[in-house]
Amino acid sequence: MASVDECRQALDELARRLEANANAGALVNLDRTLACRITDLGTAFHGRLSNGRLLGLEDGDDPKAKIALSTTSDDLIALIQGRLDLPRALANRRVSISASPFDLLKLRKLL
């Protein structure tokens, strides 16, 4: 099981990668609050997806987040490191994403 700090570092890495691809992400008109819930650690992070960027990443949950991702700490790290395929993880219920159908389509373009 990964630690809270390792999960935070992985999400920071994701934010850096999205920032590096911000030009491509700007084509995706998505401005939504995001919560990432780590089920095995009982913790969460929240921020905002805006124009292909992950902004204002902070500790704690946002129960009103428009997009919520739930997974274990190890699966979160594997996803961000590219060792776990998101569609396969969703199909195997290792990851769940709660969002509107339109937001899911836009997210797919970002990832």
N, C-alpha and C positions, 0 to 999 in steps of 0.2 A: 504494500500500500504506500502510495506516495504521500508526502507531507503537504500541509497547507502552503508552505513556502514554495515547494516545487510546482504546485498548481498555479500559484501566483506568477512564478517565473515563466511557466509555459504560456499563460495568457498574455503576459507582457511580450513574449516572443511573437505570439499571434498578432498582437497590436502592431509590432514593428514590421512584420511581413505585410500586413494590410496597408500600412502607411507607405511602404515601398511600392505597392501596386495601386496607390491611390488614384492614379489617372484612369486605370481600368475600372476601379470601383466607383469613380465619379459618374460613370455611365449608368450605374444602378441607382435609381432614385429610391433610396431607403434611408429613413431617419426614424429609428425606433429605439426604445429602451430595451436593454438586454440583461437577463439574469442567467448566471451559470451556477447551477446547484450541484455540489459535489456530495453525492448521497452517502458514501462510506465515511466521510469525514464530518458530516453534519454541518457543513459550512457552505457559503455561497459568495459570489462576486457579482457586481453589477456595473454597468456602464451604458454607453450609448453607441449604436452603430449609426454613422452618419456619412453619407457619400463614400462608402467603401472603407471608412476608418472606424476603429474601435477607440472611443474617447472616454476619458474620465473613469477608468477602471478602478473600482474601490472594493473594499471588503464589505460583506453583508449582502443580504438578499433584497430584492425589490419585488414585493408581491404584486405590484401593478405593472411589471415589465410586459411589454407587448410580445417579446420573444423570450422564451425560457428554455434553456438547455439543461438537461439533467443526465448525469453520468457518474461513474466512479472516478476516483483520482487517477488510477492507472490508465483507464480508458481515455480520459481527457488528455493526458500526456501523450499516449500513443496516437491519438487523433492529430494533435498539433505537430508531432514529430513525423507524421506521415506513415506510421506503422500500422494504422487502423483506418480502413476505408469507411468514410461516413455513410454511404448508402448501405453497405453491408452491416455496419454497426446499428443503423436504424432498423434494418430488417431483422436482425438478431436481438433487438431490444436491449442492446448494451448502451444505447444513447436514445434519449427521447427529446424531441423538440416540440414545444407548444408555441404555435404561431398561426396566423391566418394563412389560408391557402395561397394568397397573393404574395405574402411575405416569404413563404417557403420557396416559391418560384424565384423570387429575387435573391434570396440567400444562396440558392443553388448556383446562381451566376457568380456570386462572390467567392464561393469555395471551389 
